[in-house]
């Protein structure tokens, strides 16, 4: 596995897989998780752990699901710090 082939939001790591009573070391990819604060109109609505890929879609989906946005056009911007 080469660094250039790793998709965004994933990190290569060494893991131990336990199968049928045996432990085997292997290379694998694990999802990155970072704290994400959803702030709408200057008010923090929630902080959760999320994979840092597609955060714009995540913000839009959260805003619509929670009733903070009535339609996608109401999301005027997404910022990252």
Secondary structure, DSSP 8 states (H G I E B T S, - for coil): --GGG--TTEEEEEEEEEETTEEEEEEEEEE--EEEEEEETTEEEEEEEE-SSSHHHHHHHHHHHTTS-SSGGG-------
